[in-house]
Each structure stands twice: as C-alpha cells, then as structure tokens.
Amino acid sequence: MTCKLSQRISTVLLVLALPIAAQAAGLGGATLKQTDTAIAHAGMALGAKELKIAHMHLHHVINCLVGPKGKGFNAHYLDPCKGMGQGAIVDAMGNAQAETDLHGALQQAEMGLKTTTLAAAHADAQQVMKTLQSAAAQ
C-alpha cells in the first residue's frame, strides 16, 4: 500500500511540474498550453483507478491534440483545451519534430482507448505522457 501511495504521489508531482518544464524548453503559445493540458490529462489517466476514467482522460488528450475540428475529436467528452487554440497538432505546424511527437502521442492515446485492462491503459498513458514531454521540449 505504501508503494502505491508513493507512486501516486510521484505521479501527481510529475504532472504538476511538467508545465513549468515545458515552458522553459521550447514550444510556444497555444501549442504549449494545449500540450501542457494534454500532459496533465495523460497523468490523470495514468493515475486513474478505473478503466473508464483512464479512457475518459485519454479522450481529453485526443481532444487537445486534434482540436474541435480535427479527426478523432469527440464532443461527448470534455475539451479541456477549449479556447486555447485549434489543437496542438494544428498549432505546431512548422515544428517538424513536435508534429511528429504529437502525432505519435495521438496514436498512443488512440491505442489506449482500445485497452480492456487498467494496467494496459496505464501503460499507454505513460507512453503518451513521455511522448508529449518530448514534444514540449521542441
């Protein structure tokens, strides 16, 4: 139990520290805000105690990445990036490495939605988070 509590505390601290690290690194403006929000929701998916909650947060990640007009946007789920831009992928145009990383995170989040176990959803959420962190560093 202590190990699980320690892991959850570490996850929360990581999620809180990521926006600060991303701002210092490279993406700017709308893309950074949306990427930071997607990172936070990947962290929430990673910390979810139920599969449906992990899936919900992965939907939030997708909505932030593709934007309200993008393929894969699901209006049934919250758009935590509403009003921040057109979607991190759209707003990253011109930054080839960030675009590649954001597309990779999108594919990983989509795979996470297909998982049938919480452990698998957590694994995908962790990969999404790492890929988004890479994008934020561009």
N, C-alpha and C positions, 0 to 999 in steps of 0.2 A: 504494500500500500504506500509506503514511504517513497518507493521508486516511482510509482505512478504520479504521486503528488509532485515530486521533484521534476518529473518530465513535463507535467502540465505547467508548472511554474516557469520552467525554461522556455516552453513554447510561447507563453504569454509575454515574457520578457523579450524574446526574439521578435515577436510581432510588434511590440511597442518600439523597439529600437530600429526596425527596418526603415521606416520613413525618414528618419534622421540620416541614416547611412546613405540612402538613395539620393537625397538632396545634395549630399556632399560629392556624389560620384559623377553624374553626367546627364541624364535625361532632364529635359526642362518642361516647364509649363504644364499644359493639360496632360501630356503623356505621363509625366512623373506622378501627377496626382492620381491618375487612373491606375497606374502600375502600383503605386503605394496601396491603394484601396484593394486592388486585386491580391496583393501580397497579404494584406490583413485577412481577407476572406479565405485565402488558402490556409493561413494559420488557424482560422476558426474551423475550417474543415478538418484540419489535422487534429485539432483538439476536441472534435465532436464525439459525443458518447453514443450517438445513434446514427445509423447509416443514412436515414432520411435527412438528418441535419447536415451531415457531411455533404450529401448530394446537393442540398439547398445552397450551401456556401460555394460549392463548385459551380453551380448555376450563376451565382453572383460574380464569380471570377470571369466566367464566359461573357456575361453581360458587360462587364467593364472592358474586356478586351475587344469585343466586336462592336460595341456601341448599339444604340437603339435601331439603327438601320442596317446593321450587319447580319450576315448569315449566322444563325445559331442563337440570336438574341431571343430570349423567352420572357415576354411581358408578364407571364404568370408569376415570375419571381422578381423580387426587388431589384431595382437598378441602383446599386449603391454609388454609382458614378454619374448619376443623373445631373446634368448641368455642368459637368467638368470638361466635356469635350465630345468628340464624335466616336470615341472608342480608342483605346490605347494603340491598337494596331494601325488604325487610320491616321491617328495623330503622330505616329512615329515615322511616317513616310519620310524617306530620305536618310534615315539612320539604318543602314542595311543590317548591321549586327543586332540592333534592338528589334527590328522587324522579325528577323529570324528567330530570336529568343521568344518574342511574344507569340508568334505562330506555333512554336514548339510548346509553350505553356498552354495554349488553346487546345492543341491536340491531346496533351496530357490530361487536361481538365475534362475534355470530352470522354476520354477513356475512363476517367474516374467515375463518371456518371453511369457507366455500364457495369460497375463493380457490384457484386452481390454480398460482399462481406465488409464489415467496418475496417478490418485490417488492410484489405486491398484499397479501400477508399483513402485511408490514411497514407498508404504508400504513394498513391498517385498525388495526393495533396502535397506531400513532402516534395515530390519531384516538381510539381507546379511551382511551389514556393522557391525552390532553388533556381529554376529557370527564370522566374520573374526577377529574382535578385540579380541574376546575370544581366537581364535586360535593363534593369535600373542602373547598373554600373556603366552602361554605354554612354 
